[in-house]
Amino acid sequence: MGSLEKHLFDVAPDKKPLEWNTRIKIAVGAARGLEYLHCKADPPLITGRRSIDSTKLQGEQNLVNWSRPFFKDRRKFGQLVDPLLQGRFPIRCLQHAIAITAMCLQEQPKFRPLISDVLVALEYLASQPYISEDHTVADHRTPSSSPLQQGGPVISPTRY
């Protein structure tokens, strides 16, 4: 299969390039994905909460408003995670994911990272296999073995 980039720019001489209809379908799919993430994500991935949930208490109905106080204290990051995960996630990757989220939620757009930088950072997190205690491979590594402790991608908090 390969990546879209490979199909667009690294077409082998014996292969056909992507046809117009395929390219349009891909563009529509990408747009739908972005629309979902920006407008309809229900529930958001880390928290398992709905963006707006009228069944929650007054101060907890808006996900962004509810989550902001947690961004200021790393010790509270675990409270942001979907309880259905039952603690099966790497703390270090969670810290990076929340840092990325916090930058994306900056009030002033000029302080938000570029989506391409967000994508690189999230792809890096996704590339770190996590092995849970029951020895099943999940999405990230355990905190003690994570290369994120050694750095990982850095995304700029400002747009240039």
N, C-alpha and C positions, 0 to 999 in steps of 0.2 A: 504494500500500500504506500507508505511513505507520507511525508508531510506535504502540505499544500505548496510550500516554498519549493520543494523538490519537483513537484508536478508542474510548476510554473517556470522555474528557472534552470533546472538541471535535467531537462528532457533528453534522454538518450536518443541518438540518431535513429535507432530502430523502433522507437516508441512514438505514439501519436500525442500531440499536445492536447491539453484539456479543451474540449469543445465549448462553444459559447454557452449553450444551455447548461452545461455542467458548472461553468464559472458563475452564471447568474444564480443557480441553485445554491452554490456555496456562499455567495454574497448574501442571499436571503437568509440562509441558515445562520450566518455570522450575525446579521442584523437582529434576527429573532433572539439569539443568545444574549446579545447586548441589551435588547429591550427587556428581556426577562430579568437579567441581573439588575438593571437600572430601575425598572418599573414594577415588576411583578414578583420578584424573588420571595417565595413563600414556602417554607421558612428559609431565612439566610443560613448559609452553610455552617458557620462556626457555632452560633448560638442555638440553633434549632427553634428560634422564635420567629414569629411573623413580624414583618416590618411595622405594621400597625395592628395591634391586637386589643380590641375593646373589651375582651374578657379579663384583661390584667388590671391591676390597680392603677389609679390615675397617673402616677409618676412612672409607671412601667409600660404604658400603652405604646409609646413611640420608641422603637428599638434604638435609634440613634441617640435620642435624649437619655434613655435608660443606660446605655452602654458607656457614654462619655466619662462618667466619674471613675469607672473601672480602669480606663486607659492610664490614669495617673499613678497607679500603684500595682507593680508587677505581682505582688502577693495576692491580688484580687483577680488576676487574669483567669484563673481556673473557674471563677464564678460566671464567666461569660460563655463557657463551653456548654454545648447541648448535654444535659444530664443523661441522655440515652447512650452517650459514649462511655459512661461509667468509668471515667478516668483513663480510658485507653487512648491516649494521645501523648506525644512527646512535648514536654513543657517548653523546651527550647524552640521548637518549630511553632508552637502556639504563640510564644513571645514575639517571634518574627512576624507571624500572620497578623497579630494585633497591632504591631507597630505599623505595618503596611496599611491596615484598616484605618488607624488613627490619622495617618497622613492623608488618606483619601477623603476623610471627613473634615478636613480643615475648612473653616468658615470661608476663607478667601481662596478662590480658585487658583490664584497664582502660586499658592503655597502647596497645592496638591501635586503629587508626582504624575508624570506622564504615564499613560496606560501601558506604553511599551516597557517602561521601567517596572511597573507593577507586574506585568506579565513575566518578565525575566525573574523577578524575585519569587513569584509564586511557582514558576516552573522549577526553580531550584528547590524550593520546599517540597514540591511533588516528587522530585527525583530522589529524595532521601527515604528509602524504605524503612518503615517502622515495624518492628517485630513485637507483637504484644506478648504478654506473659504466657498465653496459651499457645505460643509459637506459630500463630498464623500471621502472615505478612499483611500488614495494613499499609497506611500511606506514608509513614515517616519512621525515622529511627528513634530509639530510646534516647532520652536526654544525655545519658552518660556516654553514648557512642556517636553522637551527632557531630558531623563536621561543622554544623552551625556554630559550635562553641569556638571554632577556629576562624570564624568570619562569616562566609557566605556572601551573597550578593548585597551590594549597598545601593539603595535607591535614594536619589536626591529628593529632599523635601521641598524643593522649589523647581519651578519650570523655567527654562531659559529660552 
